[in-house]
């Protein structure tokens, strides 16, 4: 059976570049998978901007105290989210940086659950004018520390927009033309982190 991997695009803004960049990251990973032919992977692309979750946690109990998943959740939107995340083996988080932090919608989606995430491998790819390193570091701490997930040892990969022209396109949600040698200097880092996620999966 293939490993099921959640590719999570963390931006929920109406005008955004997140889905494009998530598609780019997926392409880099799938190219590596095709060249290796040692692992079968099925991706579930999760766009935080389309999730049916309230902006505030509306369950009566604390997520880490939920015993019977998903039956103990009161709301159908929580049960659906729980089942989706529980069905996945590992995660690739693709996140922008907002005021040096993690997007609220992404943090909310993470905080809705606990046990469904815990112990699973993950990697982080951030992006922004300067690469989004602060958001990546915060997300790494949230997932690897607070929720006790298994981080790819290589750490986060930060993608800086190469020039102000690309940054302006991203800010307008325009086509960034991410193909071929886009972020050529970072593709090896994405592959390295991905291979570590696979190693963590295979070690289970």
ABEGO torsion letter per residue (X at the ends): XBBBBBBBBABABABBAAAAAAAAAAAAAAAAAAAAGABBBBBBBBBAAABBBBABBABABBAAABABOAAABABAAAAAAAAAAAABABBBBBBBBBGGBBBAAAAAAAAABAAAABGBBBBBBBBEAAGGAAAAAAAAAAAAAAAGBBBBAAEBBBBBBABAAAAAAAAAGBBAGBBEABGAAAAAAAAAAAAAAAAAAAAX
